[in-house]
């Protein structure tokens, strides 16, 4: 009887460990199991500047979503972002590619506009700004074209 209790306890411990490992894998890997909580908006950028899927979408430094995918749409980068349901984005807002720190990770910064109408799911942000090309700025400064 004592042997069966020990085996049962070890088995339950192993199952709990596997469930915890699965949960951590999903959370840390930012995998969407049951779909995303939010709505999609789209931005067309002349240069996505190294933004990757899963990158942060923020407003005033607060994370409000993430980048779902980046695809090529003609000669522009089509960035699909998922924004939290409780966040409303005016139709005249601006999406910019920014860098965290000097050589940090790329993210999308949304600057809210003043228009009364909000973007609906699947709509496109009209005004986008690509990242600052640091190499070209250094090149211009070096060769005196600033």
C-alpha positions in Angstrom: 0.0 0.0 0.0 2.8 2.4 0.9 4.5 1.7 -2.5 1.4 2.6 -4.4 1.0 5.9 -2.5 4.6 6.8 -3.3 4.1 5.9 -7.0 0.9 8.0 -7.1 2.6 11.0 -5.5 5.5 10.8 -7.9 3.1 10.5 -10.8 1.0 13.5 -9.7 4.2 15.5 -9.2 5.4 14.6 -12.8 2.0 15.6 -14.3 2.1 19.0 -12.4 5.7 19.6 -13.6 4.7 18.9 -17.2 1.7 21.2 -17.0 3.9 24.0 -15.5 6.5 23.5 -18.2 3.8 23.7 -20.9 2.3 26.9 -19.4 5.7 28.6 -19.1 6.5 27.6 -22.7 3.3 29.2 -24.0 3.7 32.4 -21.9 7.4 33.0 -22.5 7.1 32.0 -26.2 4.2 34.5 -26.6 2.2 31.8 -28.4 -1.5 32.5 -28.9 -3.3 29.3 -28.0 -6.9 30.5 -27.9 -6.6 33.4 -30.3 -5.5 36.9 -29.5 -7.3 39.3 -27.1 -7.5 42.4 -29.2 -8.2 43.8 -32.7 -5.9 44.1 -35.7 -4.8 47.3 -37.3 -2.4 47.6 -40.3 0.4 50.0 -41.0 2.3 50.3 -44.3 5.9 51.4 -43.8 8.4 52.4 -46.5 11.0 50.6 -44.3 10.1 48.3 -41.3 13.7 48.8 -40.0 14.1 45.5 -38.3 10.8 45.2 -36.5 10.0 41.6 -35.9 6.8 39.6 -35.2 6.0 39.8 -31.5 7.6 43.2 -31.1 5.9 45.6 -28.7 3.3 48.2 -29.8 3.1 51.0 -27.3 1.4 54.3 -26.6 3.3 56.8 -24.4 5.7 54.1 -23.3 2.9 51.7 -22.2 2.6 48.4 -24.0 -0.9 48.1 -25.7 -0.3 45.3 -28.1 2.2 43.4 -30.3 3.2 43.0 -33.9 1.4 40.0 -35.4 3.1 39.8 -38.8 5.2 41.6 -41.3 4.8 41.0 -45.0 5.7 42.7 -48.2 2.9 44.6 -49.9 4.2 45.9 -53.2 7.2 48.0 -52.3 6.2 48.6 -48.7 6.2 46.6 -45.5 2.8 45.7 -44.3 2.8 45.5 -40.4 -0.2 43.9 -38.8 -0.5 44.8 -35.2 -2.9 43.4 -32.5 -4.0 46.1 -30.1 -5.8 45.4 -26.8 -9.6 45.6 -26.9 -9.8 48.4 -24.3 -7.5 50.8 -26.3 -9.1 53.0 -28.9 -7.0 54.6 -31.5 -8.1 57.7 -33.4 -8.1 57.5 -37.2 -5.5 60.2 -37.6 -2.9 58.5 -35.3 0.7 58.0 -36.4 2.7 54.8 -36.2 6.5 55.1 -35.9 9.3 52.5 -35.7 11.4 53.3 -32.7 14.4 51.7 -30.9 14.6 51.0 -27.2 17.9 52.7 -26.3 20.7 53.3 -28.7 21.0 49.8 -30.2 18.0 48.1 -28.5 15.0 46.3 -29.8 12.7 47.8 -32.4 9.1 48.5 -31.5 6.1 50.4 -32.9 5.1 53.7 -31.1 1.6 54.9 -31.7 1.1 58.7 -31.3 -2.6 59.3 -30.8 -4.4 61.8 -33.0 -7.3 64.1 -32.1 -10.0 62.8 -34.5 -13.3 61.6 -33.0 -13.5 58.5 -35.3 -11.5 55.5 -34.1 -9.8 52.9 -36.2 -11.9 49.8 -36.6 -10.5 46.2 -36.7 -8.7 45.6 -40.0 -8.3 49.3 -40.9 -5.1 50.9 -41.9 -3.2 53.7 -40.1 -2.9 56.5 -42.6 0.4 58.1 -41.4 3.5 56.0 -40.7 7.1 56.9 -40.1 10.0 54.6 -40.8 12.9 54.4 -38.4 15.8 56.9 -38.4 18.6 55.5 -40.5 21.6 56.0 -38.2 24.1 54.8 -40.7 23.1 57.4 -43.3 23.1 60.2 -40.7 26.6 59.2 -39.6 27.7 59.1 -43.3 26.3 62.5 -44.0 27.9 64.0 -40.9 31.3 62.4 -41.7 31.3 63.7 -45.3 30.0 67.2 -44.3 26.5 66.9 -45.9 24.6 67.9 -42.8 
